Amino acid sequence: MMDAKSKERHVHEVFERIAPKYDLMNDIISFRRHKAWRRFTMRKMDIQPGQSSLDLCCGTCDWTIALAKESKGGRTVGLDFSRNMLEIGQAKVDKLGYSNQIELVQGNAMELPFEDNSFDFVTIGFGLRNIPDIVKTLKEMKRVVKPGGKIVCLDMSKPTWQPFKSIYYFYFERVMPLFGKWFVKSYEQYRWLPESLASFPDLQALAELFRETGMRNVKAYPFFGGVAALHMGTKGNEIV
């Protein structure tokens, strides 16, 4: 098993490499369901005009742009450690006319360059399982969200019932890396995704980490038999 520094370096190399085909592969490997999961998440978030958001591991910025659109002018920041991902995201932001509202930052989700109590929402989409220290990241998300604000994680998860569990793991571990090889010539990079899920907490364990970090009213919603999940928690009114 890789240590934290090795994992951080490896993940960075993976995402720098797959950035140009990242959106295409997301559609292929999730059968486009990731977009429906994000729409469900946005409904649960219930963003109001003028509210601010920080989108961690923002990648090519699809969720960042959706947050900006929903907030109707609210401050929106996207953070990612991959320069290649951010360049693709910036092109989208510019094309859609959100450059005055959305700020993109290259940075580390475990050491956020923002003041305490800065955002109404802090989100992370399909990125938490790639970060070496999940608890440290959750604490940072809680630190920078405002009292009463929401911490939101949308990510892959682990089905628990058979035979679907076996079918899913066969697809995730054997078939999906082949898709990477066939469609984007990145077999080794897409082998990382099942590896990243192996040590990632399941639905209930991640919900418990939210609670242990001090979040309140924690809710977890599984998708499609548990292949993905939404976790949401609220920061209390204490001042960090």
Phi and psi in degrees as a GROMACS rama.xvg file:
@    title "Ramachandran Plot"
@    xaxis  label "Phi"
@    yaxis  label "Psi"
@TYPE xy
-72.737  144.954  MET-2
-77.0316  174.452  ASP-3
-59.4538  -44.2655  ALA-4
-66.4547  -41.8533  LYS-5
-64.2246  -41.1544  SER-6
-63.2754  -44.208  LYS-7
-60.2966  -44.0998  GLU-8
-66.1219  -42.7278  ARG-9
-65.0296  -45.2877  HIS-10
-62.3553  -40.3547  VAL-11
-60.0111  -43.9855  HIS-12
-64.5557  -40.624  GLU-13
-59.0915  -49.735  VAL-14
-76.3791  -28.2149  PHE-15
-62.7987  -38.0044  GLU-16
-73.0373  -43.5498  ARG-17
-89.1007  -1.86612  ILE-18
-49.3982  -46.8331  ALA-19
-61.8504  -28.0306  PRO-20
-113.088  14.575  LYS-21
-60.3657  -47.393  TYR-22
-64.2975  -43.454  ASP-23
-59.5372  -46.2118  LEU-24
-68.8008  -33.6061  MET-25
-59.9659  -43.0991  ASN-26
-63.6422  -42.1875  ASP-27
-69.1035  -51.3889  ILE-28
-74.5865  -22.4947  ILE-29
-103.542  4.03181  SER-30
54.6647  36.578  PHE-31
67.053  9.69788  ARG-32
-71.9279  -22.4799  ARG-33
-59.4594  -28.4673  HIS-34
-71.6417  -39.4446  LYS-35
-66.4888  -39.3659  ALA-36
-62.752  -38.6447  TRP-37
-69.3054  -37.7419  ARG-38
-63.5281  -40.8457  ARG-39
-60.503  -44.4127  PHE-40
-60.2591  -43.806  THR-41
-62.8699  -37.7456  MET-42
-63.9349  -41.4113  ARG-43
-67.4928  -33.0056  LYS-44
-69.4921  -36.2931  MET-45
54.3987  56.0875  ASP-46
-66.792  135.879  ILE-47
-103.436  153.264  GLN-48
-52.8459  132.965  PRO-49
90.474  -9.52844  GLY-50
-74.4003  152.047  GLN-51
-103.609  151.463  SER-52
-140.094  146.293  SER-53
-120.852  122.709  LEU-54
-108.737  108.52  ASP-55
-86.1997  151.318  LEU-56
50.8301  48.3581  CYS-57
-69.9721  -16.1303  CYS-58
58.2004  -124.908  GLY-59
-92.1496  13.0217  THR-60
78.2453  17.0338  CYS-61
-60.3637  -46.7832  ASP-62
-70.5492  -37.4741  TRP-63
-56.4441  -45.9244  THR-64
-65.7257  -40.2014  ILE-65
-62.444  -39.3044  ALA-66
-63.8686  -43.42  LEU-67
-63.7366  -43.3426  ALA-68
-62.0223  -44.1404  LYS-69
-68.0557  -32.8815  GLU-70
-80.4685  -9.49717  SER-71
50.6212  54.9122  LYS-72
108.601  -7.03462  GLY-73
-68.3001  151.78  GLY-74
-59.0571  129.774  ARG-75
-133.692  126.699  THR-76
-124.202  134.862  VAL-77
-113.151  133.714  GLY-78
-125.364  134.988  LEU-79
-151.922  153.935  ASP-80
-91.9311  -6.00034  PHE-81
-97.1612  114.848  SER-82
-63.268  -38.1377  ARG-83
-63.9077  -41.088  ASN-84
-62.1879  -45.5293  MET-85
-64.5558  -35.0641  LEU-86
-64.631  -40.5046  GLU-87
-67.0192  -41.4979  ILE-88
-62.5429  -41.8  GLY-89
-62.1998  -38.2657  GLN-90
-61.9805  -39.7708  ALA-91
-65.0535  -45.9799  LYS-92
-58.8263  -45.7283  VAL-93
-64.0757  -44.855  ASP-94
-61.6502  -36.6933  LYS-95
-88.8412  -1.15257  LEU-96
79.5181  29.1005  GLY-97
-106.867  12.3414  TYR-98
-63.3394  -24.2717  SER-99
-81.5188  -16.535  ASN-100
-104.644  -34.5726  GLN-101
-101.713  128.516  ILE-102
-110.707  129.263  GLU-103
-106.254  134.585  LEU-104
-128.952  132.676  VAL-105
-87.4107  122.166  GLN-106
-169.377  -178.112  GLY-107
-109.311  124.1  ASN-108
-64.2963  -19.423  ALA-109
-85.4508  -10.3309  MET-110
-142.407  77.5202  GLU-111
-72.8098  133.074  LEU-112
-86.9961  48.728  PRO-113
-133.968  153.632  PHE-114
-70.0276  158.894  GLU-115
-57.8244  149.85  ASP-116
55.5032  49.1881  ASN-117
-102.769  -24.4409  SER-118
-129.572  150.946  PHE-119
-76.1975  -31.893  ASP-120
-135.796  141.576  PHE-121
-126.603  121.992  VAL-122
-117.236  157.401  THR-123
-147.985  119.973  ILE-124
-113.81  115.378  GLY-125
54.3223  39.5151  PHE-126
-132.615  -24.7221  GLY-127
-62.4146  -36.3778  LEU-128
-69.2907  -15.0671  ARG-129
-89.9974  -6.8682  ASN-130
-92.0584  133.933  ILE-131
-57.5535  -39.1124  PRO-132
-121.537  96.379  ASP-133
-65.5469  -44.3038  ILE-134
-63.4272  -42.9888  VAL-135
-60.607  -38.9395  LYS-136
-66.471  -44.3649  THR-137
-61.3742  -38.9484  LEU-138
-65.1011  -39.2107  LYS-139
-66.0186  -40.9461  GLU-140
-60.6548  -43.8306  MET-141
-65.7451  -36.946  LYS-142
-62.2063  -43.854  ARG-143
-88.6456  -10.0233  VAL-144
-82.8798  150.09  VAL-145
-72.8669  154.491  LYS-146
-54.1314  130.063  PRO-147
87.5929  -8.5187  GLY-148
-79.4897  170.849  GLY-149
-115.161  140.435  LYS-150
-105.866  127.064  ILE-151
-130.076  127.131  VAL-152
-126.915  124.358  CYS-153
-117.36  121.314  LEU-154
-157.297  173.052  ASP-155
-65.2726  156.608  MET-156
-142.24  -162.712  SER-157
-128.566  111.529  LYS-158
-60.199  150.583  PRO-159
-117.449  -16.2718  THR-160
-104.274  140.924  TRP-161
-91.4933  151.555  GLN-162
-88.2301  1.26011  PRO-163
-59.8105  -36.6027  PHE-164
-58.5923  -45.4689  LYS-165
-66.6154  -40.9481  SER-166
-62.3473  -43.9347  ILE-167
-62.0921  -46.9594  TYR-168
-67.7589  -32.0992  TYR-169
-63.1006  -45.5621  PHE-170
-62.6931  -48.413  TYR-171
-67.8288  -37.709  PHE-172
-90.5181  -30.3252  GLU-173
-107.96  -45.8068  ARG-174
-81.9654  -45.118  VAL-175
-60.0924  -42.8904  MET-176
-60.8361  -30.4883  PRO-177
-67.0903  -36.9097  LEU-178
-58.1841  -42.7107  PHE-179
-59.4437  -39.7889  GLY-180
-68.1794  -45.2793  LYS-181
-71.9935  -43.1374  TRP-182
-91.6135  -34.1115  PHE-183
-131.823  12.2273  VAL-184
56.1919  39.8865  LYS-185
-134.615  56.953  SER-186
-60.5139  -48.7181  TYR-187
-62.9628  -38.9747  GLU-188
-65.4374  -40.0433  GLN-189
-81.6817  -9.96358  TYR-190
-67.7823  -23.8045  ARG-191
-64.5073  -33.9073  TRP-192
-62.1098  -48.8806  LEU-193
-63.7639  -32.0959  PRO-194
-64.309  -37.8721  GLU-195
-67.4938  -26.9452  SER-196
-81.1347  -24.0999  LEU-197
-56.2671  -43.244  ALA-198
-100.344  6.86718  SER-199
-81.2405  139.15  PHE-200
-61.4412  146.306  PRO-201
-77.1024  -175.252  ASP-202
-52.9428  -52.7459  LEU-203
-72.5847  -37.1295  GLN-204
-66.0318  -39.0055  ALA-205
-69.3419  -38.0513  LEU-206
-60.0577  -39.4154  ALA-207
-65.913  -37.7436  GLU-208
-63.2444  -38.1355  LEU-209
-57.8845  -46.1959  PHE-210
-66.4825  -42.2929  ARG-211
-64.2427  -27.2576  GLU-212
-76.6616  -10.0262  THR-213
104.45  9.31297  GLY-214
-79.721  151.033  MET-215
-112.714  164.178  ARG-216
49.9184  46.1904  ASN-217
-73.4599  130.673  VAL-218
-128.439  143.963  LYS-219
-130.046  131.494  ALA-220
-124.359  113.897  TYR-221
-80.9232  150.235  PRO-222
-118.906  139.452  PHE-223
47.5733  58.5573  PHE-224
75.093  10.6761  GLY-225
98.3066  10.5796  GLY-226
-70.6366  -23.5714  VAL-227
-143.167  166.209  ALA-228
-155.045  149.702  ALA-229
-106.908  130.148  LEU-230
-120.474  134.037  HIS-231
-134.374  138.226  MET-232
-139.734  157.002  GLY-233
-114.651  137.634  THR-234
-79.9871  136.04  LYS-235
-68.3965  178.892  GLY-236
-83.9447  4.53322  ASN-237
-68.9426  148.451  GLU-238
-92.3142  121.479  ILE-239
